[in-house]
Amino acid sequence: MVMKSRYATILTILIVLIGGTVLAFSGSESPPENSEAISTTIQTDGGTYATMEEFENSIDYIKFIANNLWILIAAFMVMMMHLGFATVESGLTQAKNAVNVIYKNVFILCSGILIYALIGFQIMYPGDFNGFLGFGGFGIGFDNLDPIGMLTPSYGMDMTIWTDFIFQAMFAATAATIVSGCVTGRIKLSSFMIFGVLLLAFCYPVTGSWVWGEGWLYELGFYDFAGSSLVHGVGGAAGLACVILLGARTGKYEGGKIHGIPAHNIPLATVGVFLLWLGWFGFNGGSVLSADPAGVSFVFVTTALAACAGALTSMVTTQLVMKSLDAPMALNGILAGLVGITAGADAVSVMEAVYIGGISGIIVVFSILMFDKLRLDDPVGAISVHGVCGIWGTLAVGIFSSEVDFGVQLLGTFSIIAFTFIFSLIVFGIIKAAVGVRVSKEVESDGLDISGHGNHAYPDFSPVKTSELGAFAD
């Protein structure tokens, strides 16, 4: 009966997502057949064009093509980051839960893009609104039959509205993916899916609209270039709320001691971190919103240096504090540096990027240790990497950039994190009361792979006992 209920919940979610998206895009939203000249003018930095044909024959159109292509490439790179998230999360958790982790990541990416197309994009960018909450209607909100209407030069960006959407959509799923790592190994799949959908449908685009949608924080001068708080901080805050209500994995904190639950595949996690690092060049480089040579190359440099500094300082800190050369902590140091620089990759100097990344690498070590002492079980350290370092990175812009007010950064960061944390506590609490959020002890012990998915990530492998190694044991 429980199995049927779970499948019914998952099926309902999928039907609502797909059906809602189809309804939202029914009508006039169909691919443009041609670029016929119309009366609406196109305004660019280079001049004003009366028709689409005139624009296509101008030098500005070459610039438009280059910028539009770079943002599409960046969107592809950000999408590849989700492969990195899947491999990091599965590698840093137990082998018996690897399939479950991968399944959640596939669901979040695919459902996230659909949700963002259905409702999220027009909550995040509603046009004229009160600065706190707005909604421009279902769907992306542009008529494809208008060849000029699908362009966005009036917003100061050389790209089509479709490029703008797909780039932003790749960001949207990231927040819920972060939560996946925080709660792995003991959460009900259906409960996670419900929470992830609601987080992406409402919480993420609302806080995003406050800044990137030119809402109240934007008006105050709050700055978050590519999402240290708006993406990573949101994911970390949501993950913290879920971990508090979900509880720790069985055996993690017993007898007044902290018992480590080892990662099952550090090489897999390493592949994931380097995929994330590569994709981050699209994450930050694409946020320049053009192919400007100076802007994109500068962001590439600050991004790379912050990651390197984060890795090295986490290595040193781990050795000094834990007396250990801990590889997973070094990997988290890379990610911490990347998260830290994301808010100000274009706004701080090269050396300041090194400082920000280096401090992030120190913070992540102490943060992971702190949450363990607080008995808050985060198997992959995502709350520390994305949440805590996301906060630091956003505040760092106010510290190092003379053009950004620290007080505004503090207010904005607190507002985004607090809203997300309270939203997540309420929503996850309701889900917990209504259908439950945690699997049984038996399921947790056996692993979520075999109980929920009917297979193992490594069906042909089994643990080898030392006694069976014979002469090789020495």
C-alpha distance (Angstrom), angle and dihedral (degrees) to the residues before:
residue distance angle dihedral
M1 . . .
V2 3.82 . .
M3 3.81 90.2 .
K4 3.82 92.1 52.0
S5 3.81 91.0 48.1
R6 3.80 91.2 52.0
Y7 3.78 93.4 49.7
A8 3.81 90.5 46.8
T9 3.81 90.5 53.7
I10 3.80 92.9 50.1
L11 3.80 92.4 45.8
T12 3.82 91.0 50.1
I13 3.80 91.5 52.2
L14 3.80 92.0 50.9
I15 3.81 93.5 47.0
V16 3.81 92.2 50.1
L17 3.81 92.4 48.0
I18 3.78 97.2 47.3
G19 3.80 96.0 36.6
G20 3.79 93.2 47.2
T21 3.78 92.4 49.6
V22 3.81 92.2 49.5
L23 3.81 91.1 50.9
A24 3.80 92.2 46.2
F25 3.78 92.6 54.5
S26 3.80 98.4 39.8
G27 3.78 115.8 112.1
S28 3.77 123.2 31.0
E29 3.80 97.6 3.1
S30 3.79 101.1 105.6
P31 3.82 130.9 125.6
P32 3.81 115.0 -80.5
E33 3.80 113.0 -104.3
N34 3.77 96.0 -152.6
S35 3.78 144.7 -17.1
E36 3.79 100.2 -104.9
A37 3.77 116.8 176.1
I38 3.81 113.8 -99.8
S39 3.77 132.9 -179.8
T40 3.82 98.1 -106.5
T41 3.79 111.1 102.4
I42 3.79 126.5 -130.0
Q43 3.79 116.0 -136.9
T44 3.80 120.8 -160.1
D45 3.78 135.8 161.5
G46 3.80 88.1 -97.3
G47 3.80 98.0 51.5
T48 3.80 148.0 -65.2
Y49 3.81 123.3 -67.2
A50 3.77 124.5 -161.0
T51 3.80 97.0 -155.1
M52 3.77 140.6 22.2
E53 3.79 89.7 -115.6
E54 3.78 91.3 55.9
F55 3.80 90.6 49.2
E56 3.83 92.4 49.8
N57 3.82 90.3 54.1
S58 3.81 93.8 51.6
I59 3.81 132.0 92.3
D60 3.82 88.3 -117.7
Y61 3.80 89.7 66.3
I62 3.82 90.9 62.0
K63 3.80 88.9 54.7
F64 3.80 89.1 46.9
I65 3.82 91.4 53.6
A66 3.81 92.8 49.4
N67 3.79 94.3 48.5
N68 3.79 93.7 43.8
L69 3.81 91.7 49.5
W70 3.81 93.3 50.4
I71 3.82 92.5 52.5
L72 3.82 89.9 50.4
I73 3.81 90.1 50.9
A74 3.81 89.2 48.3
A75 3.82 89.6 51.2
F76 3.79 88.9 53.7
M77 3.81 90.0 51.0
V78 3.80 91.8 50.5
M79 3.79 90.0 49.8
M80 3.81 88.5 54.1
M81 3.80 87.7 57.2
H82 3.79 88.4 71.2
L83 3.79 88.7 64.3
G84 3.79 85.3 53.3
F85 3.81 91.9 51.4
A86 3.80 91.2 49.4
T87 3.80 93.6 50.8
V88 3.81 95.0 42.7
E89 3.80 92.8 49.9
S90 3.80 95.4 44.1
G91 3.82 92.9 43.7
L92 3.80 94.5 50.4
T93 3.81 94.3 48.4
Q94 3.80 132.8 62.9
A95 3.80 120.3 -67.4
K96 3.80 91.2 -122.4
N97 3.83 90.1 65.3
A98 3.82 101.0 41.6
V99 3.81 96.5 101.3
N100 3.81 90.5 49.5
V101 3.82 91.0 52.3
I102 3.80 91.8 50.2
Y103 3.81 91.6 47.2
K104 3.81 91.5 52.7
N105 3.78 91.9 49.3
V106 3.81 92.8 50.4
F107 3.79 90.4 49.5
I108 3.81 94.3 47.9
L109 3.81 95.0 49.9
C110 3.80 95.1 46.9
S111 3.79 97.5 39.3
G112 3.80 90.9 42.5
I113 3.80 93.7 57.9
L114 3.81 90.9 47.1
I115 3.81 92.8 47.4
Y116 3.78 91.1 48.4
A117 3.80 90.1 51.6
L118 3.80 92.4 46.0
I119 3.79 100.2 46.5
G120 3.81 116.6 -26.5
F121 3.80 100.3 76.7
Q122 3.79 93.0 55.1
I123 3.80 93.1 45.9
M124 3.79 90.8 50.5
Y125 3.81 94.4 43.4
P126 3.82 105.1 24.8
G127 3.79 95.7 151.8
D128 3.79 113.0 -134.3
F129 3.80 109.4 20.4
N130 3.80 141.9 139.7
G131 3.79 93.2 -88.7
F132 3.81 95.1 -110.0
L133 3.80 107.5 60.0
G134 3.78 132.2 3.1
F135 3.78 140.7 155.8
G136 3.78 125.3 -160.1
G137 3.81 96.0 -170.4
F138 3.78 136.1 -88.1
G139 3.79 120.2 -47.9
I140 3.78 128.5 21.5
G141 3.78 90.7 -56.6
F142 3.80 105.2 -130.8
D143 3.78 130.9 108.3
N144 3.80 108.4 -122.3
L145 3.79 91.8 -159.1
D146 3.80 88.7 71.2
P147 3.82 106.2 78.2
I148 3.79 91.2 -164.7
G149 3.79 95.8 42.7
M150 3.79 90.1 61.1
L151 3.82 90.8 59.2
T152 3.80 121.4 85.9
P153 3.83 105.3 -157.5
S154 3.80 89.1 119.8
Y155 3.81 87.1 68.3
G156 3.79 91.3 52.1
M157 3.82 93.8 -104.2
D158 3.79 127.1 117.5
M159 3.80 100.2 -142.5
T160 3.77 140.7 86.3
I161 3.78 119.8 -97.0
W162 3.81 87.4 -112.1
T163 3.79 91.5 58.0
D164 3.78 90.2 47.8
F165 3.80 90.7 50.8
I166 3.80 98.2 46.9
F167 3.81 92.3 47.4
Q168 3.81 91.4 51.0
A169 3.80 92.3 43.3
M170 3.79 91.1 59.0
F171 3.81 88.4 57.2
A172 3.78 93.6 49.4
A173 3.79 97.9 66.4
T174 3.80 92.5 50.8
A175 3.81 95.5 77.9
A176 3.81 94.0 58.1
T177 3.81 91.3 42.1
I178 3.81 88.1 60.3
V179 3.82 89.4 54.7
S180 3.80 89.6 52.9
G181 3.80 91.2 64.4
C182 3.81 93.3 47.9
V183 3.82 95.4 55.6
T184 3.78 101.9 34.0
G185 3.79 121.3 135.2
R186 3.80 100.0 31.3
I187 3.82 112.8 36.7
K188 3.79 126.3 104.4
L189 3.77 109.8 -111.5
S190 3.81 94.6 -135.8
S191 3.83 92.3 50.2
F192 3.79 91.2 51.0
M193 3.79 91.2 48.7
I194 3.80 92.4 51.6
F195 3.79 92.4 47.9
G196 3.80 93.0 45.9
V197 3.79 92.5 51.8
L198 3.82 92.7 50.3
L199 3.81 92.8 45.8
L200 3.80 91.3 52.5
A201 3.79 95.4 40.5
F202 3.79 97.1 52.7
C203 3.81 121.3 -3.5
Y204 3.80 100.3 50.8
P205 3.83 97.2 45.6
V206 3.82 93.1 43.6
T207 3.80 94.8 56.0
G208 3.80 88.8 39.8
S209 3.80 90.4 55.9
W210 3.80 90.3 56.8
V211 3.81 89.4 67.8
W212 3.80 115.1 9.3
G213 3.81 91.9 34.5
E214 3.82 88.5 53.9
G215 3.80 94.4 -109.2
W216 3.79 130.7 151.0
L217 3.81 97.4 -58.7
Y218 3.79 91.0 49.3
E219 3.79 89.3 53.3
L220 3.81 89.9 52.8
G221 3.81 91.1 52.7
F222 3.81 99.8 -105.8
Y223 3.80 110.9 165.4
D224 3.79 128.5 -153.4
F225 3.79 108.6 152.8
A226 3.81 100.8 -167.7
G227 3.79 106.2 -3.9
S228 3.81 118.1 -74.3
S229 3.81 86.3 152.0
L230 3.80 103.2 12.5
V231 3.82 93.7 56.0
H232 3.80 110.9 11.3
G233 3.79 97.6 30.9
V234 3.79 90.4 49.9
G235 3.80 91.1 52.1
G236 3.79 92.6 46.7
A237 3.81 94.4 47.8
A238 3.80 92.0 47.7
G239 3.80 90.3 47.5
L240 3.81 91.8 51.4
A241 3.81 92.0 52.5
C242 3.80 91.0 49.6
V243 3.82 93.5 47.5
I244 3.81 91.3 51.7
L245 3.80 92.0 53.6
L246 3.80 96.1 36.9
G247 3.79 100.4 49.9
A248 3.78 131.3 -144.9
R249 3.77 128.6 -56.0
T250 3.79 113.9 -88.2
G251 3.79 110.8 -87.2
K252 3.81 95.7 14.9
Y253 3.80 95.1 108.8
E254 3.79 113.1 22.8
G255 3.79 133.8 141.8
G256 3.79 91.1 13.2
K257 3.79 91.1 -64.4
I258 3.79 136.2 108.1
H259 3.79 111.2 -121.2
G260 3.76 116.0 -160.8
I261 3.80 117.2 -132.1
P262 3.82 103.0 -155.4
A263 3.79 124.5 -131.6
H264 3.79 109.9 -108.5
N265 3.80 99.8 -144.4
I266 3.79 118.8 22.2
P267 3.84 93.5 171.7
L268 3.82 88.5 58.3
A269 3.80 90.3 49.4
T270 3.81 89.1 49.4
V271 3.79 91.4 54.4
G272 3.80 88.1 50.6
V273 3.80 94.1 51.4
F274 3.80 92.7 51.0
L275 3.80 90.4 47.5
L276 3.79 88.3 52.6
W277 3.80 91.2 48.2
L278 3.79 91.1 51.5
G279 3.79 91.8 46.4
W280 3.79 90.5 48.7
F281 3.78 89.5 70.0
G282 3.80 85.5 64.5
F283 3.81 91.7 41.6
N284 3.81 93.3 54.7
G285 3.80 99.7 21.9
G286 3.80 92.1 51.1
S287 3.80 90.2 50.6
V288 3.80 88.0 70.9
L289 3.84 80.7 76.0
S290 3.78 92.1 -144.1
A291 3.79 140.5 54.7
D292 3.80 91.0 -108.9
P293 3.84 103.1 158.6
A294 3.79 96.5 -143.5
G295 3.80 95.6 42.2
V296 3.80 97.7 46.8
S297 3.81 96.1 42.4
F298 3.81 92.1 48.1
V299 3.81 91.3 51.9
F300 3.81 89.9 48.7
V301 3.81 89.5 55.4
T302 3.83 96.8 47.4
T303 3.80 90.3 45.7
A304 3.81 93.6 51.4
L305 3.80 95.3 44.6
A306 3.80 93.7 48.9
A307 3.80 91.0 51.5
C308 3.82 92.0 50.0
A309 3.79 92.6 47.5
G310 3.81 91.2 48.3
A311 3.79 91.9 52.7
L312 3.81 94.7 49.2
T313 3.81 97.0 45.5
S314 3.80 91.3 47.3
M315 3.82 88.9 52.6
V316 3.80 92.3 51.3
T317 3.80 93.6 43.2
T318 3.79 92.7 49.0
Q319 3.79 91.3 51.4
L320 3.81 93.5 47.5
V321 3.80 96.9 43.0
M322 3.80 104.3 29.8
K323 3.82 99.4 24.0
S324 3.77 87.6 -130.7
L325 3.79 139.2 115.0
D326 3.78 92.1 -137.9
A327 3.82 113.6 -173.9
P328 3.84 97.4 -165.9
M329 3.81 89.1 52.2
A330 3.81 90.1 52.3
L331 3.80 89.0 51.4
N332 3.79 90.0 50.5
G333 3.80 87.6 49.7
I334 3.81 89.5 61.2
L335 3.79 91.2 50.4
A336 3.81 91.9 44.5
G337 3.81 90.6 55.6
L338 3.80 90.9 48.6
V339 3.80 93.1 49.5
G340 3.80 91.4 45.9
I341 3.81 95.5 54.2
T342 3.81 95.4 42.9
A343 3.81 94.6 87.4
G344 3.78 95.6 52.4
A345 3.79 107.5 20.5
D346 3.81 90.9 129.1
A347 3.81 97.9 33.1
V348 3.82 105.5 55.6
S349 3.78 132.0 62.1
V350 3.79 125.1 -102.0
M351 3.82 93.5 -102.2
E352 3.80 91.4 44.5
A353 3.81 87.9 55.4
V354 3.81 88.0 56.0
Y355 3.82 90.4 51.1
I356 3.81 92.4 48.3
G357 3.79 93.1 48.1
G358 3.80 92.9 43.7
I359 3.80 93.2 51.2
S360 3.81 89.1 47.1
G361 3.81 89.3 56.8
I362 3.81 90.6 53.9
I363 3.79 94.1 44.2
V364 3.80 94.3 51.6
V365 3.81 92.9 57.6
F366 3.80 94.7 50.8
S367 3.80 91.6 41.5
I368 3.81 93.9 54.0
L369 3.81 90.1 48.3
M370 3.81 90.7 47.5
F371 3.79 94.7 52.9
D372 3.79 89.6 49.0
K373 3.81 90.2 53.6
L374 3.80 88.7 49.5
R375 3.84 88.4 53.7
L376 3.79 91.8 -118.6
D377 3.79 104.9 143.1
D378 3.80 114.3 -145.4
P379 3.82 106.8 165.4
V380 3.80 96.4 -162.0
G381 3.81 101.7 29.0
A382 3.81 92.2 -114.3
I383 3.80 95.7 143.8
S384 3.79 89.9 57.0
V385 3.81 97.1 39.9
H386 3.79 97.8 44.7
G387 3.78 105.2 19.6
V388 3.80 105.7 37.4
C389 3.80 96.3 32.2
G390 3.80 89.5 43.2
I391 3.80 89.1 57.8
W392 3.81 91.3 46.8
G393 3.80 92.5 48.7
T394 3.80 92.7 51.7
L395 3.80 93.3 47.9
A396 3.81 89.9 45.7
V397 3.80 90.2 65.1
G398 3.80 88.2 61.6
I399 3.80 90.4 48.0
F400 3.79 99.4 47.8
S401 3.82 103.6 28.6
S402 3.79 116.8 73.1
E403 3.80 90.3 -159.3
V404 3.81 95.5 60.2
D405 3.80 123.3 70.7
F406 3.81 114.0 -129.3
G407 3.80 92.5 -149.8
V408 3.79 91.2 56.4
Q409 3.81 90.5 47.4
L410 3.81 89.7 51.8
L411 3.81 92.5 48.6
G412 3.79 93.3 46.3
T413 3.79 95.3 46.5
F414 3.80 92.2 48.1
S415 3.81 91.6 47.7
I416 3.82 94.3 50.2
I417 3.80 94.9 44.5
A418 3.82 94.6 43.0
F419 3.80 94.0 48.3
T420 3.80 91.8 48.8
F421 3.81 94.2 45.2
I422 3.82 93.9 49.3
F423 3.81 92.2 43.8
S424 3.79 90.7 50.4
L425 3.80 94.1 46.4
I426 3.80 91.0 52.4
V427 3.81 97.4 43.1
F428 3.80 96.2 41.5
G429 3.81 89.4 44.0
I430 3.80 90.9 54.7
I431 3.80 91.1 48.0
K432 3.81 89.5 49.2
A433 3.80 92.1 51.5
A434 3.80 94.3 43.4
V435 3.81 105.4 42.6
G436 3.80 106.3 -5.5
V437 3.78 127.1 -110.4
R438 3.80 105.2 -138.1
V439 3.78 130.9 74.0
S440 3.80 120.3 -129.8
K441 3.81 121.1 -88.0
E442 3.80 89.2 -109.8
V443 3.80 92.8 54.5
E444 3.79 91.7 45.1
S445 3.81 90.7 50.1
D446 3.80 93.9 48.5
G447 3.79 92.2 42.9
L448 3.78 131.7 -108.4
D449 3.80 92.0 -103.1
I450 3.78 99.0 67.2
S451 3.81 96.1 34.3
G452 3.78 97.7 44.1
H453 3.79 104.6 26.4
G454 3.78 104.5 23.1
N455 3.80 97.0 -126.3
H456 3.79 145.1 66.9
A457 3.78 129.7 -117.2
Y458 3.82 88.2 -128.8
P459 3.82 107.2 28.7
D460 3.81 95.0 164.1
F461 3.78 95.3 53.0
S462 3.79 131.4 74.3
P463 3.81 132.7 175.1
V464 3.80 114.5 -85.4
K465 3.80 118.0 -138.7
T466 3.79 117.9 -133.1
S467 3.82 89.9 -124.0
E468 3.80 89.2 60.7
L469 3.80 93.9 56.8
G470 3.81 94.0 72.8
A471 3.77 112.2 -179.0
F472 3.83 91.5 3.0
A473 3.81 90.5 65.6
D474 3.81 89.3 79.6
